[in-house]
Amino acid sequence: MRSCVESNIARVFVNGSPTLEFKPQRGLRQGDLLAPFLLLVVAKGLSGLIRIAIEKNMFKSYMVGIFKVEINLL
């Protein structure tokens, strides 16, 4: 049985299988005020990577509706 002191142990599921337990050392915690900013930074980087992949014909946009609006990132 774990004591209350060790309550910050984490596991991550990768392809449905849990990893070994680890103790988070650095980073954001739930409720941290920087979390929304970090989300925006990551989303901006992802949209840039998708744009480059489209330019190199490595990714095809999803066409939506009768006007065929291109959707790349939801």
N, CA, C and O atoms as a Maestro MAE file, in Angstrom:
{
 s_m_m2io_version
 :::
 2.0.0
}

f_m_ct {
 s_m_title
 :::
 protein
 m_atom[296] {
  # First column is atom index #
  i_m_mmod_type
  r_m_x_coord
  r_m_y_coord
  r_m_z_coord
  i_m_residue_number
  s_m_chain_name
  s_m_pdb_residue_name
  s_m_pdb_atom_name
  i_m_atomic_number
  :::
  1 25 0.845 -1.183 0.000 1 A "MET " " N  " 7
  2 3 0.000 0.000 0.000 1 A "MET " " CA " 6
  3 2 0.889 1.244 0.000 1 A "MET " " C  " 6
  4 15 1.905 1.292 0.693 1 A "MET " " O  " 8
  5 25 0.504 2.226 -0.766 2 A "ARG " " N  " 7
  6 3 1.288 3.464 -0.858 2 A "ARG " " CA " 6
  7 2 0.886 4.433 0.250 2 A "ARG " " C  " 6
  8 15 -0.261 4.463 0.697 2 A "ARG " " O  " 8
  9 25 1.854 5.211 0.671 3 A "SER " " N  " 7
  10 3 1.543 6.264 1.628 3 A "SER " " CA " 6
  11 2 1.073 7.504 0.881 3 A "SER " " C  " 6
  12 15 1.199 7.574 -0.341 3 A "SER " " O  " 8
  13 25 0.543 8.466 1.588 4 A "CYS " " N  " 7
  14 3 0.071 9.713 0.979 4 A "CYS " " CA " 6
  15 2 1.207 10.519 0.358 4 A "CYS " " C  " 6
  16 15 0.972 11.318 -0.549 4 A "CYS " " O  " 8
  17 25 2.410 10.325 0.824 5 A "VAL " " N  " 7
  18 3 3.552 11.075 0.329 5 A "VAL " " CA " 6
  19 2 3.855 10.706 -1.120 5 A "VAL " " C  " 6
  20 15 4.341 11.550 -1.872 5 A "VAL " " O  " 8
  21 25 3.583 9.474 -1.530 6 A "GLU " " N  " 7
  22 3 3.890 9.002 -2.875 6 A "GLU " " CA " 6
  23 2 2.698 9.131 -3.824 6 A "GLU " " C  " 6
  24 15 2.607 8.363 -4.782 6 A "GLU " " O  " 8
  25 25 1.806 10.049 -3.598 7 A "SER " " N  " 7
  26 3 0.589 10.134 -4.403 7 A "SER " " CA " 6
  27 2 0.815 10.736 -5.791 7 A "SER " " C  " 6
  28 15 -0.111 10.746 -6.603 7 A "SER " " O  " 8
  29 25 2.000 11.231 -6.082 8 A "ASN " " N  " 7
  30 3 2.244 11.819 -7.393 8 A "ASN " " CA " 6
  31 2 3.008 10.867 -8.308 8 A "ASN " " C  " 6
  32 15 3.961 11.269 -8.977 8 A "ASN " " O  " 8
  33 25 2.588 9.613 -8.334 9 A "ILE " " N  " 7
  34 3 3.125 8.611 -9.242 9 A "ILE " " CA " 6
  35 2 2.206 8.563 -10.458 9 A "ILE " " C  " 6
  36 15 0.986 8.647 -10.312 9 A "ILE " " O  " 8
  37 25 2.774 8.427 -11.655 10 A "ALA " " N  " 7
  38 3 1.961 8.454 -12.866 10 A "ALA " " CA " 6
  39 2 2.278 7.259 -13.758 10 A "ALA " " C  " 6
  40 15 3.351 6.661 -13.680 10 A "ALA " " O  " 8
  41 25 1.316 6.936 -14.600 11 A "ARG " " N  " 7
  42 3 1.463 5.939 -15.660 11 A "ARG " " CA " 6
  43 2 0.861 6.527 -16.918 11 A "ARG " " C  " 6
  44 15 -0.072 7.328 -16.849 11 A "ARG " " O  " 8
  45 25 1.384 6.138 -18.061 12 A "VAL " " N  " 7
  46 3 0.870 6.601 -19.334 12 A "VAL " " CA " 6
  47 2 0.484 5.372 -20.149 12 A "VAL " " C  " 6
  48 15 1.206 4.376 -20.157 12 A "VAL " " O  " 8
  49 25 -0.649 5.443 -20.830 13 A "PHE " " N  " 7
  50 3 -1.060 4.361 -21.710 13 A "PHE " " CA " 6
  51 2 -0.552 4.647 -23.121 13 A "PHE " " C  " 6
  52 15 -0.829 5.708 -23.680 13 A "PHE " " O  " 8
  53 25 0.189 3.705 -23.694 14 A "VAL " " N  " 7
  54 3 0.704 3.808 -25.050 14 A "VAL " " CA " 6
  55 2 0.113 2.635 -25.837 14 A "VAL " " C  " 6
  56 15 0.396 1.473 -25.549 14 A "VAL " " O  " 8
  57 25 -0.703 2.960 -26.823 15 A "ASN " " N  " 7
  58 3 -1.389 1.936 -27.615 15 A "ASN " " CA " 6
  59 2 -2.156 0.949 -26.738 15 A "ASN " " C  " 6
  60 15 -2.185 -0.251 -27.014 15 A "ASN " " O  " 8
  61 25 -2.775 1.467 -25.682 16 A "GLY " " N  " 7
  62 3 -3.604 0.652 -24.803 16 A "GLY " " CA " 6
  63 2 -2.850 -0.092 -23.723 16 A "GLY " " C  " 6
  64 15 -3.481 -0.748 -22.894 16 A "GLY " " O  " 8
  65 25 -1.528 -0.021 -23.694 17 A "SER " " N  " 7
  66 3 -0.741 -0.728 -22.678 17 A "SER " " CA " 6
  67 2 -0.106 0.270 -21.724 17 A "SER " " C  " 6
  68 15 0.476 1.259 -22.169 17 A "SER " " O  " 8
  69 25 -0.205 0.028 -20.413 18 A "PRO " " N  " 7
  70 3 0.381 0.967 -19.454 18 A "PRO " " CA " 6
  71 2 1.899 0.870 -19.422 18 A "PRO " " C  " 6
  72 15 2.470 -0.211 -19.565 18 A "PRO " " O  " 8
  73 25 2.544 2.022 -19.232 19 A "THR " " N  " 7
  74 3 3.995 2.051 -19.069 19 A "THR " " CA " 6
  75 2 4.326 1.778 -17.610 19 A "THR " " C  " 6
  76 15 3.433 1.615 -16.780 19 A "THR " " O  " 8
  77 25 5.594 1.732 -17.312 20 A "LEU " " N  " 7
  78 3 6.017 1.600 -15.917 20 A "LEU " " CA " 6
  79 2 5.663 2.883 -15.164 20 A "LEU " " C  " 6
  80 15 5.558 3.952 -15.764 20 A "LEU " " O  " 8
  81 25 5.482 2.771 -13.866 21 A "GLU " " N  " 7
  82 3 5.199 3.955 -13.055 21 A "GLU " " CA " 6
  83 2 6.416 4.868 -13.024 21 A "GLU " " C  " 6
  84 15 7.558 4.409 -13.018 21 A "GLU " " O  " 8
  85 25 6.149 6.170 -13.005 22 A "PHE " " N  " 7
  86 3 7.236 7.131 -12.888 22 A "PHE " " CA " 6
  87 2 6.746 8.312 -12.054 22 A "PHE " " C  " 6
  88 15 5.545 8.553 -11.930 22 A "PHE " " O  " 8
  89 25 7.699 9.036 -11.492 23 A "LYS " " N  " 7
  90 3 7.396 10.201 -10.677 23 A "LYS " " CA " 6
  91 2 7.683 11.448 -11.506 23 A "LYS " " C  " 6
  92 15 8.837 11.700 -11.853 23 A "LYS " " O  " 8
  93 25 6.651 12.238 -11.832 24 A "PRO " " N  " 7
  94 3 6.886 13.454 -12.621 24 A "PRO " " CA " 6
  95 2 7.856 14.389 -11.901 24 A "PRO " " C  " 6
  96 15 7.709 14.644 -10.705 24 A "PRO " " O  " 8
  97 25 8.838 14.894 -12.629 25 A "GLN " " N  " 7
  98 3 9.841 15.771 -12.045 25 A "GLN " " CA " 6
  99 2 9.614 17.231 -12.402 25 A "GLN " " C  " 6
  100 15 9.741 18.112 -11.552 25 A "GLN " " O  " 8
  101 25 9.275 17.485 -13.679 26 A "ARG " " N  " 7
  102 3 9.110 18.855 -14.147 26 A "ARG " " CA " 6
  103 2 7.883 18.924 -15.034 26 A "ARG " " C  " 6
  104 15 7.336 17.897 -15.434 26 A "ARG " " O  " 8
  105 25 7.459 20.127 -15.336 27 A "GLY " " N  " 7
  106 3 6.339 20.296 -16.253 27 A "GLY " " CA " 6
  107 2 5.150 20.946 -15.581 27 A "GLY " " C  " 6
  108 15 5.227 21.408 -14.442 27 A "GLY " " O  " 8
  109 25 4.054 20.972 -16.307 28 A "LEU " " N  " 7
  110 3 2.837 21.596 -15.810 28 A "LEU " " CA " 6
  111 2 2.002 20.600 -15.031 28 A "LEU " " C  " 6
  112 15 1.979 19.408 -15.338 28 A "LEU " " O  " 8
  113 25 1.334 21.093 -14.044 29 A "ARG " " N  " 7
  114 3 0.408 20.267 -13.281 29 A "ARG " " CA " 6
  115 2 -1.013 20.727 -13.595 29 A "ARG " " C  " 6
  116 15 -1.230 21.816 -14.126 29 A "ARG " " O  " 8
  117 25 -1.959 19.880 -13.258 30 A "GLN " " N  " 7
  118 3 -3.354 20.212 -13.512 30 A "GLN " " CA " 6
  119 2 -3.711 21.527 -12.820 30 A "GLN " " C  " 6
  120 15 -3.404 21.732 -11.646 30 A "GLN " " O  " 8
  121 25 -4.368 22.414 -13.574 31 A "GLY " " N  " 7
  122 3 -4.759 23.702 -13.029 31 A "GLY " " CA " 6
  123 2 -3.703 24.788 -13.178 31 A "GLY " " C  " 6
  124 15 -3.933 25.931 -12.783 31 A "GLY " " O  " 8
  125 25 -2.557 24.449 -13.738 32 A "ASP " " N  " 7
  126 3 -1.494 25.434 -13.938 32 A "ASP " " CA " 6
  127 2 -1.950 26.493 -14.937 32 A "ASP " " C  " 6
  128 15 -2.565 26.160 -15.950 32 A "ASP " " O  " 8
  129 25 -1.661 27.753 -14.667 33 A "LEU " " N  " 7
  130 3 -2.099 28.844 -15.527 33 A "LEU " " CA " 6
  131 2 -1.380 28.877 -16.872 33 A "LEU " " C  " 6
  132 15 -1.848 29.543 -17.795 33 A "LEU " " O  " 8
  133 25 -0.261 28.179 -17.006 34 A "LEU " " N  " 7
  134 3 0.454 28.136 -18.279 34 A "LEU " " CA " 6
  135 2 -0.098 27.089 -19.247 34 A "LEU " " C  " 6
  136 15 0.283 27.082 -20.417 34 A "LEU " " O  " 8
  137 25 -0.983 26.208 -18.787 35 A "ALA " " N  " 7
  138 3 -1.501 25.129 -19.627 35 A "ALA " " CA " 6
  139 2 -2.175 25.636 -20.902 35 A "ALA " " C  " 6
  140 15 -1.887 25.091 -21.968 35 A "ALA " " O  " 8
  141 25 -3.051 26.641 -20.865 36 A "PRO " " N  " 7
  142 3 -3.654 27.114 -22.117 36 A "PRO " " CA " 6
  143 2 -2.627 27.682 -23.090 36 A "PRO " " C  " 6
  144 15 -2.756 27.496 -24.300 36 A "PRO " " O  " 8
  145 25 -1.616 28.367 -22.582 37 A "PHE " " N  " 7
  146 3 -0.563 28.902 -23.439 37 A "PHE " " CA " 6
  147 2 0.214 27.775 -24.108 37 A "PHE " " C  " 6
  148 15 0.513 27.848 -25.300 37 A "PHE " " O  " 8
  149 25 0.541 26.734 -23.347 38 A "LEU " " N  " 7
  150 3 1.263 25.596 -23.900 38 A "LEU " " CA " 6
  151 2 0.440 24.921 -24.991 38 A "LEU " " C  " 6
  152 15 0.988 24.511 -26.015 38 A "LEU " " O  " 8
  153 25 -0.863 24.801 -24.784 39 A "LEU " " N  " 7
  154 3 -1.739 24.211 -25.794 39 A "LEU " " CA " 6
  155 2 -1.673 25.019 -27.086 39 A "LEU " " C  " 6
  156 15 -1.604 24.436 -28.168 39 A "LEU " " O  " 8
  157 25 -1.693 26.334 -26.997 40 A "LEU " " N  " 7
  158 3 -1.623 27.172 -28.191 40 A "LEU " " CA " 6
  159 2 -0.286 27.018 -28.921 40 A "LEU " " C  " 6
  160 15 -0.253 26.984 -30.151 40 A "LEU " " O  " 8
  161 25 0.794 26.928 -28.181 41 A "VAL " " N  " 7
  162 3 2.116 26.763 -28.787 41 A "VAL " " CA " 6
  163 2 2.190 25.428 -29.533 41 A "VAL " " C  " 6
  164 15 2.691 25.371 -30.656 41 A "VAL " " O  " 8
  165 25 1.698 24.370 -28.918 42 A "VAL " " N  " 7
  166 3 1.733 23.049 -29.550 42 A "VAL " " CA " 6
  167 2 0.818 23.015 -30.771 42 A "VAL " " C  " 6
  168 15 1.194 22.465 -31.806 42 A "VAL " " O  " 8
  169 25 -0.383 23.599 -30.663 43 A "ALA " " N  " 7
  170 3 -1.313 23.626 -31.799 43 A "ALA " " CA " 6
  171 2 -0.741 24.405 -32.967 43 A "ALA " " C  " 6
  172 15 -0.919 24.010 -34.119 43 A "ALA " " O  " 8
  173 25 -0.056 25.503 -32.688 44 A "LYS " " N  " 7
  174 3 0.566 26.302 -33.749 44 A "LYS " " CA " 6
  175 2 1.655 25.490 -34.459 44 A "LYS " " C  " 6
  176 15 1.748 25.514 -35.686 44 A "LYS " " O  " 8
  177 25 2.466 24.783 -33.695 45 A "GLY " " N  " 7
  178 3 3.499 23.937 -34.288 45 A "GLY " " CA " 6
  179 2 2.909 22.804 -35.117 45 A "GLY " " C  " 6
  180 15 3.407 22.502 -36.202 45 A "GLY " " O  " 8
  181 25 1.852 22.175 -34.613 46 A "LEU " " N  " 7
  182 3 1.204 21.091 -35.345 46 A "LEU " " CA " 6
  183 2 0.593 21.589 -36.647 46 A "LEU " " C  " 6
  184 15 0.703 20.922 -37.676 46 A "LEU " " O  " 8
  185 25 -0.049 22.751 -36.614 47 A "SER " " N  " 7
  186 3 -0.644 23.285 -37.842 47 A "SER " " CA " 6
  187 2 0.443 23.618 -38.867 47 A "SER " " C  " 6
  188 15 0.225 23.450 -40.067 47 A "SER " " O  " 8
  189 25 1.598 24.083 -38.417 48 A "GLY " " N  " 7
  190 3 2.711 24.338 -39.321 48 A "GLY " " CA " 6
  191 2 3.238 23.060 -39.957 48 A "GLY " " C  " 6
  192 15 3.541 23.038 -41.150 48 A "GLY " " O  " 8
  193 25 3.348 22.000 -39.171 49 A "LEU " " N  " 7
  194 3 3.798 20.719 -39.712 49 A "LEU " " CA " 6
  195 2 2.798 20.165 -40.726 49 A "LEU " " C  " 6
  196 15 3.197 19.611 -41.750 49 A "LEU " " O  " 8
  197 25 1.506 20.311 -40.447 50 A "ILE " " N  " 7
  198 3 0.488 19.845 -41.390 50 A "ILE " " CA " 6
  199 2 0.547 20.655 -42.673 50 A "ILE " " C  " 6
  200 15 0.419 20.091 -43.760 50 A "ILE " " O  " 8
  201 25 0.737 21.966 -42.571 51 A "ARG " " N  " 7
  202 3 0.840 22.823 -43.766 51 A "ARG " " CA " 6
  203 2 2.012 22.385 -44.647 51 A "ARG " " C  " 6
  204 15 1.876 22.309 -45.868 51 A "ARG " " O  " 8
  205 25 3.153 22.098 -44.036 52 A "ILE " " N  " 7
  206 3 4.326 21.643 -44.791 52 A "ILE " " CA " 6
  207 2 4.052 20.285 -45.439 52 A "ILE " " C  " 6
  208 15 4.433 20.058 -46.587 52 A "ILE " " O  " 8
  209 25 3.390 19.380 -44.708 53 A "ALA " " N  " 7
  210 3 3.068 18.062 -45.257 53 A "ALA " " CA " 6
  211 2 2.126 18.178 -46.447 53 A "ALA " " C  " 6
  212 15 2.248 17.411 -47.402 53 A "ALA " " O  " 8
  213 25 1.188 19.123 -46.410 54 A "ILE " " N  " 7
  214 3 0.279 19.339 -47.541 54 A "ILE " " CA " 6
  215 2 1.050 19.865 -48.746 54 A "ILE " " C  " 6
  216 15 0.813 19.431 -49.873 54 A "ILE " " O  " 8
  217 25 1.969 20.794 -48.513 55 A "GLU " " N  " 7
  218 3 2.777 21.345 -49.606 55 A "GLU " " CA " 6
  219 2 3.628 20.268 -50.279 55 A "GLU " " C  " 6
  220 15 3.878 20.341 -51.482 55 A "GLU " " O  " 8
  221 25 4.074 19.272 -49.515 56 A "LYS " " N  " 7
  222 3 4.901 18.195 -50.051 56 A "LYS " " CA " 6
  223 2 4.069 16.997 -50.509 56 A "LYS " " C  " 6
  224 15 4.623 15.943 -50.819 56 A "LYS " " O  " 8
  225 25 2.744 17.152 -50.554 57 A "ASN " " N  " 7
  226 3 1.812 16.087 -50.944 57 A "ASN " " CA " 6
  227 2 1.951 14.830 -50.086 57 A "ASN " " C  " 6
  228 15 1.781 13.714 -50.576 57 A "ASN " " O  " 8
  229 25 2.260 15.019 -48.804 58 A "MET " " N  " 7
  230 3 2.343 13.902 -47.868 58 A "MET " " CA " 6
  231 2 1.052 13.758 -47.069 58 A "MET " " C  " 6
  232 15 0.867 12.779 -46.346 58 A "MET " " O  " 8
  233 25 0.171 14.728 -47.201 59 A "PHE " " N  " 7
  234 3 -1.084 14.762 -46.447 59 A "PHE " " CA " 6
  235 2 -2.148 15.375 -47.336 59 A "PHE " " C  " 6
  236 15 -1.890 16.364 -48.021 59 A "PHE " " O  " 8
  237 25 -3.338 14.799 -47.334 60 A "LYS " " N  " 7
  238 3 -4.430 15.311 -48.151 60 A "LYS " " CA " 6
  239 2 -5.523 15.842 -47.237 60 A "LYS " " C  " 6
  240 15 -5.929 15.169 -46.290 60 A "LYS " " O  " 8
  241 25 -5.994 17.041 -47.519 61 A "SER " " N  " 7
  242 3 -7.050 17.661 -46.714 61 A "SER " " CA " 6
  243 2 -8.356 16.906 -46.863 61 A "SER " " C  " 6
  244 15 -8.599 16.276 -47.892 61 A "SER " " O  " 8
  245 25 -9.197 16.965 -45.841 62 A "TYR " " N  " 7
  246 3 -10.523 16.382 -45.875 62 A "TYR " " CA " 6
  247 2 -11.475 17.449 -46.398 62 A "TYR " " C  " 6
  248 15 -11.526 18.554 -45.858 62 A "TYR " " O  " 8
  249 25 -12.228 17.127 -47.443 63 A "MET " " N  " 7
  250 3 -13.150 18.082 -48.058 63 A "MET " " CA " 6
  251 2 -14.535 17.919 -47.441 63 A "MET " " C  " 6
  252 15 -15.064 16.810 -47.368 63 A "MET " " O  " 8
  253 25 -15.123 19.038 -46.996 64 A "VAL " " N  " 7
  254 3 -16.396 18.999 -46.288 64 A "VAL " " CA " 6
  255 2 -17.430 19.852 -47.013 64 A "VAL " " C  " 6
  256 15 -17.127 20.951 -47.477 64 A "VAL " " O  " 8
  257 25 -18.651 19.336 -47.106 65 A "GLY " " N  " 7
  258 3 -19.774 20.101 -47.620 65 A "GLY " " CA " 6
  259 2 -19.819 20.201 -49.135 65 A "GLY " " C  " 6
  260 15 -18.956 19.685 -49.846 65 A "GLY " " O  " 8
  261 25 -20.862 20.886 -49.604 66 A "ILE " " N  " 7
  262 3 -21.049 21.019 -51.049 66 A "ILE " " CA " 6
  263 2 -20.045 21.986 -51.665 66 A "ILE " " C  " 6
  264 15 -19.799 21.939 -52.871 66 A "ILE " " O  " 8
  265 25 -19.468 22.855 -50.855 67 A "PHE " " N  " 7
  266 3 -18.470 23.811 -51.354 67 A "PHE " " CA " 6
  267 2 -17.043 23.277 -51.217 67 A "PHE " " C  " 6
  268 15 -16.082 23.973 -51.546 67 A "PHE " " O  " 8
  269 25 -16.909 22.037 -50.728 68 A "LYS " " N  " 7
  270 3 -15.605 21.370 -50.600 68 A "LYS " " CA " 6
  271 2 -14.593 22.210 -49.812 68 A "LYS " " C  " 6
  272 15 -13.498 22.506 -50.291 68 A "LYS " " O  " 8
  273 25 -14.982 22.578 -48.613 69 A "VAL " " N  " 7
  274 3 -14.098 23.334 -47.722 69 A "VAL " " CA " 6
  275 2 -13.034 22.377 -47.191 69 A "VAL " " C  " 6
  276 15 -13.362 21.290 -46.716 69 A "VAL " " O  " 8
  277 25 -11.762 22.771 -47.266 70 A "GLU " " N  " 7
  278 3 -10.654 21.934 -46.792 70 A "GLU " " CA " 6
  279 2 -10.537 22.006 -45.283 70 A "GLU " " C  " 6
  280 15 -10.484 23.090 -44.701 70 A "GLU " " O  " 8
  281 25 -10.496 20.829 -44.650 71 A "ILE " " N  " 7
  282 3 -10.296 20.724 -43.197 71 A "ILE " " CA " 6
  283 2 -9.019 19.952 -42.981 71 A "ILE " " C  " 6
  284 15 -8.885 18.824 -43.455 71 A "ILE " " O  " 8
  285 25 -8.074 20.546 -42.269 72 A "ASN " " N  " 7
  286 3 -6.786 19.898 -42.023 72 A "ASN " " CA " 6
  287 2 -6.577 19.551 -40.558 72 A "ASN " " C  " 6
  288 15 -5.894 18.576 -40.245 72 A "ASN " " O  " 8
  289 25 -7.148 20.323 -39.673 73 A "LEU " " N  " 7
  290 3 -6.872 20.165 -38.254 73 A "LEU " " CA " 6
  291 2 -8.125 20.536 -37.474 73 A "LEU " " C  " 6
  292 15 -8.665 21.629 -37.641 73 A "LEU " " O  " 8
  293 25 -8.582 19.634 -36.628 74 A "LEU " " N  " 7
  294 3 -9.762 19.920 -35.801 74 A "LEU " " CA " 6
  295 2 -9.344 20.225 -34.381 74 A "LEU " " C  " 6
  296 15 -10.194 20.491 -33.531 74 A "LEU " " O  " 8
  :::
 }
 m_bond[295] {
  # First column is bond index #
  i_m_from
  i_m_to
  i_m_order
  :::
  1 1 2 1
  2 2 3 1
  3 3 4 2
  4 3 5 1
  5 5 6 1
  6 6 7 1
  7 7 8 2
  8 7 9 1
  9 9 10 1
  10 10 11 1
  11 11 12 2
  12 11 13 1
  13 13 14 1
  14 14 15 1
  15 15 16 2
  16 15 17 1
  17 17 18 1
  18 18 19 1
  19 19 20 2
  20 19 21 1
  21 21 22 1
  22 22 23 1
  23 23 24 2
  24 23 25 1
  25 25 26 1
  26 26 27 1
  27 27 28 2
  28 27 29 1
  29 29 30 1
  30 30 31 1
  31 31 32 2
  32 31 33 1
  33 33 34 1
  34 34 35 1
  35 35 36 2
  36 35 37 1
  37 37 38 1
  38 38 39 1
  39 39 40 2
  40 39 41 1
  41 41 42 1
  42 42 43 1
  43 43 44 2
  44 43 45 1
  45 45 46 1
  46 46 47 1
  47 47 48 2
  48 47 49 1
  49 49 50 1
  50 50 51 1
  51 51 52 2
  52 51 53 1
  53 53 54 1
  54 54 55 1
  55 55 56 2
  56 55 57 1
  57 57 58 1
  58 58 59 1
  59 59 60 2
  60 59 61 1
  61 61 62 1
  62 62 63 1
  63 63 64 2
  64 63 65 1
  65 65 66 1
  66 66 67 1
  67 67 68 2
  68 67 69 1
  69 69 70 1
  70 70 71 1
  71 71 72 2
  72 71 73 1
  73 73 74 1
  74 74 75 1
  75 75 76 2
  76 75 77 1
  77 77 78 1
  78 78 79 1
  79 79 80 2
  80 79 81 1
  81 81 82 1
  82 82 83 1
  83 83 84 2
  84 83 85 1
  85 85 86 1
  86 86 87 1
  87 87 88 2
  88 87 89 1
  89 89 90 1
  90 90 91 1
  91 91 92 2
  92 91 93 1
  93 93 94 1
  94 94 95 1
  95 95 96 2
  96 95 97 1
  97 97 98 1
  98 98 99 1
  99 99 100 2
  100 99 101 1
  101 101 102 1
  102 102 103 1
  103 103 104 2
  104 103 105 1
  105 105 106 1
  106 106 107 1
  107 107 108 2
  108 107 109 1
  109 109 110 1
  110 110 111 1
  111 111 112 2
  112 111 113 1
  113 113 114 1
  114 114 115 1
  115 115 116 2
  116 115 117 1
  117 117 118 1
  118 118 119 1
  119 119 120 2
  120 119 121 1
  121 121 122 1
  122 122 123 1
  123 123 124 2
  124 123 125 1
  125 125 126 1
  126 126 127 1
  127 127 128 2
  128 127 129 1
  129 129 130 1
  130 130 131 1
  131 131 132 2
  132 131 133 1
  133 133 134 1
  134 134 135 1
  135 135 136 2
  136 135 137 1
  137 137 138 1
  138 138 139 1
  139 139 140 2
  140 139 141 1
  141 141 142 1
  142 142 143 1
  143 143 144 2
  144 143 145 1
  145 145 146 1
  146 146 147 1
  147 147 148 2
  148 147 149 1
  149 149 150 1
  150 150 151 1
  151 151 152 2
  152 151 153 1
  153 153 154 1
  154 154 155 1
  155 155 156 2
  156 155 157 1
  157 157 158 1
  158 158 159 1
  159 159 160 2
  160 159 161 1
  161 161 162 1
  162 162 163 1
  163 163 164 2
  164 163 165 1
  165 165 166 1
  166 166 167 1
  167 167 168 2
  168 167 169 1
  169 169 170 1
  170 170 171 1
  171 171 172 2
  172 171 173 1
  173 173 174 1
  174 174 175 1
  175 175 176 2
  176 175 177 1
  177 177 178 1
  178 178 179 1
  179 179 180 2
  180 179 181 1
  181 181 182 1
  182 182 183 1
  183 183 184 2
  184 183 185 1
  185 185 186 1
  186 186 187 1
  187 187 188 2
  188 187 189 1
  189 189 190 1
  190 190 191 1
  191 191 192 2
  192 191 193 1
  193 193 194 1
  194 194 195 1
  195 195 196 2
  196 195 197 1
  197 197 198 1
  198 198 199 1
  199 199 200 2
  200 199 201 1
  201 201 202 1
  202 202 203 1
  203 203 204 2
  204 203 205 1
  205 205 206 1
  206 206 207 1
  207 207 208 2
  208 207 209 1
  209 209 210 1
  210 210 211 1
  211 211 212 2
  212 211 213 1
  213 213 214 1
  214 214 215 1
  215 215 216 2
  216 215 217 1
  217 217 218 1
  218 218 219 1
  219 219 220 2
  220 219 221 1
  221 221 222 1
  222 222 223 1
  223 223 224 2
  224 223 225 1
  225 225 226 1
  226 226 227 1
  227 227 228 2
  228 227 229 1
  229 229 230 1
  230 230 231 1
  231 231 232 2
  232 231 233 1
  233 233 234 1
  234 234 235 1
  235 235 236 2
  236 235 237 1
  237 237 238 1
  238 238 239 1
  239 239 240 2
  240 239 241 1
  241 241 242 1
  242 242 243 1
  243 243 244 2
  244 243 245 1
  245 245 246 1
  246 246 247 1
  247 247 248 2
  248 247 249 1
  249 249 250 1
  250 250 251 1
  251 251 252 2
  252 251 253 1
  253 253 254 1
  254 254 255 1
  255 255 256 2
  256 255 257 1
  257 257 258 1
  258 258 259 1
  259 259 260 2
  260 259 261 1
  261 261 262 1
  262 262 263 1
  263 263 264 2
  264 263 265 1
  265 265 266 1
  266 266 267 1
  267 267 268 2
  268 267 269 1
  269 269 270 1
  270 270 271 1
  271 271 272 2
  272 271 273 1
  273 273 274 1
  274 274 275 1
  275 275 276 2
  276 275 277 1
  277 277 278 1
  278 278 279 1
  279 279 280 2
  280 279 281 1
  281 281 282 1
  282 282 283 1
  283 283 284 2
  284 283 285 1
  285 285 286 1
  286 286 287 1
  287 287 288 2
  288 287 289 1
  289 289 290 1
  290 290 291 1
  291 291 292 2
  292 291 293 1
  293 293 294 1
  294 294 295 1
  295 295 296 2
  :::
 }
}
